[in-house]
Amino acid sequence: MELKRVVVTGLGTINPLGKNIQEFWEGLRNGVSGAGPITHFDASKFKTQFACEIKDFDPNDYLERKEVRKHDMYAQFAYIAADQAISHSGIDLEKTDKDRVGVIWGAGIGGLDTFFQEVTSFNSNPENPRFTPFFIPKMIANMASGNIALKYRFRGPSITTVTACASATHALIDAASYIRLGKADMFVAGGSESAINQAGVGGFNAMRALSTRNDDPKTASRPFDKDRDGFVMGEGAGALILEEYEHAVRRGATIYAELVGTGMSTDAYHMTAPDPEGEGAALVMKHALDDAGLKPEDIDYINVHGTSTGLGDVAEPKAILKVFGDHSYKVSVSSTKSMTGHLLGAAGAVESIASILAMQNSIVPPTINQFELDPEVDPNIDFTFNHAKERQINFALSNTFGFGGHNATVIFKKLS
């Protein structure tokens, strides 16, 4: 059986660098930090008092008031990004066979904000403890995909991937697999997350995973820097329209990239820590290259997981060296989390979009906040520190790794 080709025909995002694709790209190419003091709640008693929040976000600007009441913020972000991507794709919804369109969405946590607020409210009212009827449907992680499908009446597969920070990339991989096998024509695929609240910040603080550089938030996300002290939490969503190539051509769609390779692996090493030698990370990149039928030297740009954590930022470069050998010193590498922060379950979608925009514009976005390289990291790898650079990019690879040892990689090709 000949597998179908999968292309990207629509993009949408809302994240700390911007509320749409254009704003996001301007932030990326100019090396803008999305970090600042937390405004979602009073963080003065927390070890970490800053994050990468979406600036001046009002859901009423995008959704009807009754919809805002019914959806957790992670699902609101999903709606917004999906709507942008569908509009960007130029889909004629009246002429589309909706039985052949699905939604596969990633969320690492889901409605954490709803869960925290509802339980807090319940415990603060002993005389009349109660939950809102929307508590469960707002909280559960599958509702973003279900609600997008409901809004547009897409009756193809609608499922949710939950693999921590690899969730959105796994959503892209699952969607691509359905299309390749001819089981659908098109998917809205991506991920969203909203965990900048007391439970999210407090929980990650307890794990000592977050940066506590409260005196200088904008430089706190420091991938590969000797003095990095943890990741900076972000929020938002990214959505891609994945479509079967011939279907896209027939409707005259603009094709922004082809998804040519996917890979999955598991570290099987530790509950939260990565394999220190990068074995699982190397394996997932090898799988993606094999799936794409590419050689390591074909890759021009790697958007690394690069979270600004002690162990991960050492393991991933080791994995690159294992897979790419001498080409490790010729490929361009960058961590866009230095700017967006870590969007958890949305990271893979937002970083895939960043990779596609880099290809389209022939510009490698930078890894900002580099002051002194970690001596355990090979200094000959080009991490594109502090400033974007021009480069022709024909193939871009994007890595995402999640707690539990989940690894996912996608490779995009530029179509001339």
N, C-alpha and C positions, 0 to 999 in steps of 0.2 A: 504494500500500500504506500503510495507516494504521499508524504506529509504536505499539508498546506503551508504557505508562507504567511507570516504574521507581521503586520506593519502597524505603526503608530499614526493615527490620523487626527488626534485631538489631545490637548493638554490643558490642565487646569490646576491651580494651586492657591491656597491661602496659607501663609506662613510668616514667621517673624520678619522676613525681608520684604514682604509685599503681599497685597491682597489679590494679585493676578500675575500672569506670566511675565508681563512687561516689567512690572515693579520688581519681581523676583530676580530677573536677569540683570537689571541695573544694579541691584544690591550685590549680586554675585561678582560681576565683573569689576566692580569698584571696591571690593573687599570690605563691605560694610558689616559691622557687628550688630546683631539683633538683640544683644543682651542689655538688660537694665534692671532696676529695682522692681521687685514683684509688686503688682498693683491688684491682683485678684483677691488677695487677703492680706491681713496684717502678719508679715513674716518676721517681725522684730524679735520674736523669741526663738527663731529657728537658726540653725548653724549656717544655712544658706538662705540669703535674703534677696536673691536675684534670679532671673531666668530670661529666656528668650520668648517673650509674650508677643502676640499679635497686637500691634499698636492700634488704639482707638477702635476696637472691634465692638460693633453693635449688631447683634443678630437680626434686629428689626429692619436693618438696611437691606437684608437679603431674603428674609422669610416673613410670612404672615404671622401676626402675633400668636394665633392659636397653634401654629407650627412650632414657634419658639418654645411655648409651654410644654409641648409634647416630646421634645428632643433634647437629650444631653448635648453639651457643647461639642463633643467629639463627633456626634451625628450631624450637628449643624455645619461643622467644618466639611464633613463629607458631602452634604448637600451642595454646598457652595462650590467646592472643587469639581464635583461631578457635573454640575450645571454649566460651569465654564468650559469643561472639556467637551461636553455634548455640543454646546454652541460653537466652539472652536472647530469641531469636526465637520460642521456643515451638514449634519444628518437631517434628512427630511423625515421627520417622525411619522408623517402621514403615509409615506410610501415605504416605510421600513417594515419588514416582517419581524414583528416583535417576539414571535416565538423563537427566533434565532438570535436574539440579543439577550445577554446575561449581565450579571453584576457579581464580581468577586472582589471583596473588600477585606483589607487587613486592619486589625486593631490589636495592639498588645495588651491593653487593659480594658478598654471600653468605657462605660459610664462611671468612672471613678468619682467624678465630681457629684453626680447624682447620688451615688451610694453614700458618700460622706455626708452630704447635706441632709439626706433623708434620715439616716441613722442618728445624726446629731439632733435633728428636730424631734425625732421620736423620744430620745432620752431626755430632752429638755422640757418635756411636757408630761410629767407623771400623772396629772389629773385626767388627761385625755390623750393617751399615746396613740398615734395613728400614722399611717403612710398614705401618700397620694396614690391614686389608682395608676398613675403613670410611672410609679417607682420601678417596677420590673421591666416594662418595655423601654424605659429610658436608659436603664443600667446595662442590660445584656449586650454583649459585644456584636451580636449578629444583626442588630437592628439597623445599622447604617446601610448595609447591603440590601436588606429587606425594604427599607423605606425608599431608597433610590429606585429600586425595581418597581415599587408601588407607584411612585410619582409619575414614572414614564410608561408604566404598564409593560415593562420588559418581562417576558414570560420564560426566557431561557434560564439556565442555571443561575441561582442566586445563593452564594455561600460566603462564609467568612473564614479567613485564615488567622489563627492566633498562635504566633510563634515569637512572642516578645518583639525585639527590634527587627527581626527578619520578616515580620508579618506582611508588610506591603509588597516586598519582593516575592514572597511566596504566592501572593495573590496574582501578581503579574505572570508568574510561572504557571500557575494553575489555569489562568485564562488562556495563555498561549497554547497550552496543551490541548484544551478543548477545541480551539480553532484549528490547530494542526491536524487533529483527528477528524475534522469535518463536522463536529457536533454543534458548532455555532458559527455565526458569521461575524459577530462583534461582541465585545465586552466593555463595560465600564469597569476598570480595575485600578486599584490604588489602596490608600490607607489613610487613616486619620487618628489623632490622639489629642486628648485634653486632660493632662494630669498635673497641671500647675495649681495644686491646692494643698491643704494641710496634710492630707493623707499621702499624696504623691511625694511632696518635698520631704515630709517627715520620714516616710518609709525609705527613700533613697539616702537620706542623711544617716539613718540608722545603719545602713550598709556601708557608709563612708564612700559612696559612689559619686557624690556631687562635689563640685568645686565649692570652696568656702571663701573665695577671693572677693569678699564683700566690698573691699575698698576700691576694687577696679574691675567691675563686672565685664566691661567690654573686651578686656584682654584675658578673661578667665578661661575661655575655651582655647586650649593651647596644644593641639595635637602634635605629638612627637617632640615637644619641648621638655627640657630637663626638669623644669619646675612646674609642670602640669600637676594638678591636684584633684582631678575628677572632671566629669562631664557637666555641661550646662543644659538644663532641661529646656526643651522647646515645645511648641504646640502647633497644630495646624493639620493640613491635608494636602495630598497630591492625587490627581486622577489622570489616567491615560485612557484614551480610546484605542483598544487593540482590535484590529480588523483583519479579516482574511484578505490577502493581497488582491485577488481577482475581483472580489466584492468591492473593494475600495476603488479599483480602476474603473469598474463599470459605472459607479456613481460619480466619477470625476473628482474624487476626494484628493485633497492635498496630503501627501505622505511626508511625514517629518523624519521618520527613521524606520528601519526594519529591525525587529527583535529576532536575532539570528541564533542566539545561544542562551541556554539556561543550565544552571547547575545547583544541586543541593547536596549537602553532607551534614554530618553531625560530629562534633568533637568527641562526645562520649568521654569527657575528661572530668568535668566539675559542674556543680549546679549553676554557678554564675561566672566563674573564671574561664577564660579561653585556654586552649592548649598552648603552653608557653612557647612551644616550637612551631606553632602555626600549622600543624599537620592537617587539621580539618579545613582550615582556610585555604591551604594549598590544594587540597583535594577538590574543593568546590570550584575553584578557578579552573582546574584541569578538566573537570566535568563540563563546565560551560564552554571551554575552548573545543573540546572534543565534539560537543553537541553542535557547535557552529561550524565545525570542519576547518578551524583556524589554527595557525601556528602562534606561539607566544609573540613572535616578532611582528605579527599583524596588528597587535593592539597599540593604539597611539595614546590612549588616556585611560587611567584608572581612577575612578571616584571611590576612594577607600572608605572603609567603615570609620576609621580615625576618630574615636570619641573623646580623646584627651584623658584617657585613663591609663594608669601605670602599666598594666599587663597587656592590654589590647594593642597599645601603640608600639609595643616591642614585637609582639607575635605576628602582626600583619605584614610588616616589612620582611620578616624572615620568610613568610609564606610567599611573598612576591619573588624573593630571591630563589626560592626552591623551584618555582614554576617558570620564571622568565629568564633566569640565568643572566647572561651578559646584557640581555635586552632590558633588564631592570634599570640600567643606567641610561637608557635611551627613551623609555616610555615616560610620559608626563603623569604625575600623580598629584592628587590634592584631596584634602578633606574639607568639604563644604560645611561640615558641622562646626568648624571654627567660626562660621558666620551665623548659621541658623540655630545653633545648638542641636541637641539630640532630640529628634521628633518621635523617638520610640517607635510605635507601630506604624507611623506614617513615613519614617525615614527613607525606606527603600523606594517609595514612589516619588518623593520630593527629589531624592538624589538621582533617580533615573531621569527625571525631567531636567535636572541640572546637567546631566551627561548629554542629553539630546540637544539642549540649548548650546552647550559647548561645541558640539559637532556642527550645528547650524551656523554658528558665528565664528568658527575657527579660533576660539579663544579658550584657554584653559583657566578656569577660575582659581583663585589663590587659596592657599592654606594660610590664614592670617594668624597674628599673635605669636610669631616665631621670634624668640629672643636668643636661646641657646639650645642647640640640638642635643637630645639625649645621647650620651656616648654609646648606648647599647644599640642605636639605630645607625645603619650604614649611611654615612654622609654623602655618598656618591649617588644615592637615589634622588631624583629631581622631584621634590615635594611642592614645587611652585610656591615657595614661601613668600608671603606678604604682598606680592603683586601678580596680577593676571599676566598671561603672556599669549602672544599669537602663535597658533600652530594649526596646521591642517590635521583634522581628526576624521579618519574614515571609520575607525572602530573604537568604541568606548565600552569599557567594562565597569560595572558597578557592584560593589560588595556590601552585604549587610549580614551582621552576625548577632544572634540573640541569646539571652539567658537560656540555659538549658542546652547550650551547645549547638543551636540551630544555625546553619550557614546557608546563605542563598546568594547566587550571582546571576546577573543578566548581562548580555552583550548586545549592543546596538550597532547597527551599520548605517552609515550615511548613504542615501540613495541620490545619485546625481540626476 
